[in-house]
């Protein structure tokens, strides 16, 4: 029983003599490669080599032995089992050294060989390619007319592609028809001067001008002055009567100047509320109010500078017979009128527009008429 136990223990502790041979050397060098247990203590025919000092070659060694973030010291060695025979040579002193630029390439995970495994594409079997269809006779093939069309990019394609000419021309016609339809729909939905330019009845209703040509003649007279128009903006002070003035160049407007004139004339002609005009022109109600005030001040300043008085000779030439004698020197007939208005929210304005005669808030106006019954002068006062 004791002899059998000794034999079993001896077989269990025995080492591979081809890999681990006893040596008389006292050095104890070990290989740092994973899965490699080579040591100079048990093997004398292996040589152990330090890591190279070259930075790139040093990094290649760490990558090959698969030791990331590995701290290399002067005692870190790699055994000769991981190099090929032509990379190891014997020096004149009998020492085994590595050739310049040698990199370990034989490991446990590649079975100590350099034969690389075939890729997936080489290992996978593929079905045979289908045979192409036999070509048809040349007279049976119809070649449609092609027209070159430039594309936006050439990713893996040529710079031009060929399309059917008939299909190309149909697409162009459809695009033009859709563009005209879009312009028509936009014109019908927008409430502006262009929408009613071809209708004299609508021009007379919304502007009180006889025709579109009369309106454009008036616009051509005042168009140059609109560049210097002073716009009234919303109040920036606590009380409601304060306003700030700014140039049209410093603040863009949503409507064109001619459309703003059309809005102002529509407000005077139809008496629409500001809310209704805001819905028609698709702008805010406050913007409508500022446009009305701006154009009222602008036209008052511009047209007020124009002399509207008839010359004395023209008045006498059109003087009625009723004015002969004592009233032959009459130039103008003045009269005053009061127009009822809405009560303002400001107490100061209420005291200015209140009329004791009408017992209501009114606008006071003075009208001057020539003897020929043509209005020559009109001024309103609060």
C-alpha positions, 0 to 999 in steps of 0.5 A: 500500500505504501509503495503504490502511494509513493508511485502515484505521488511520483507520477503526479509531481513529475513534469514534462521533461521536454518543456521543463528541464532541470538547470544548474543556473541560479537565475529565475526568469519567467515569461510574461506572456499569458498562458505561458509558464516557461521559466529559466529554472526548469528549462535551459534551452529557452532564452528570455528577452527584454522589451525593446526600447523603441516606443512603437516596437514596445507598443507592438509587443504589448499588443501581440502578447495581449497585456493592456495597461501592463507595467513593464520593468527591466525584469519583464521578459518574453521567452524564445518560444514566441519567436520564429527560428529566423528571428533568433540568432547566436552572437559571437559570445554564444548568447541568443539574441533577437534580430532587429524589429522582431515581434512575438507572434507564436502563442497558445491561442494561435497554436504556436503557428502563423497560419491565419484562419480563413475569414467568414466569406471564405469559409461560407459556401455560396449558391451558384450565380444565376445564368443571365437571360439570353439576349433578345433580337435587336429588332425587338428592343425598343429604346425610348428617347433619353434626356440627360438630367443632372443629379445633386450628388454622385454617391456611388453613381455617375454624374448623369442619369437618363430618364424618359423624355415624355415623362420628363416633359409631363413632370415639367408641365405639371410643375408649372400648372401647380405653380400657377394654381398656388399663385391663384390660391394665394391671391384669392386668400390674400386681402390686398390691392392686387386682388381687386385691381381688375374690378372697378366696382370693388376699387370704388367700394373699398377706396372711393377712387373712380378706378384703379388707374386713379388710385395708382396716379395718386400713389405715384404722387405720394410714393416718394414721400413714404420713404420719410414716413414717421410711424407711430408705435405702441406706447412705451410709457405707463399712460396710454396717451404716450407714443414713440416715433421711429423711422420705417427703416428701423422697424420692418412692416408686414404689409407693403406701403401700398397695401397699408394705404389700401387698408387705411382707405378701406377703413375710411370708406367702409367703416369696418372695425379694426378687428375685422380688418385684422382678420382680413389682412391677417395682422394683429389688431394693434398693428391695424390701429398703428397703421391707421394713425400713421397714415392719418398723420402722414396724409394730413402733413403731406396733403395739408402742405398743398395749397387748396385755395382757389385764386380770386380770379377763379372764384369771381369767374365761377361766382353765382348770381346770388352773390352779385352786389354786396357779396361780390367780394366773397372768397369763402363761406365758413361753417362749423360742425360737430361730429359725435365720437366715442368717449375716450378712456383718458380723462384729459381727452374727455375734457377736451372733446366733451361738448356742452351743446351736444352733451356728448363727446364730439369732434369739432370741425370748421369747413370752408366752401367757395361760393361755387360750392366746392370745398376749399378748406376743412380743419378739425379741432378737439 
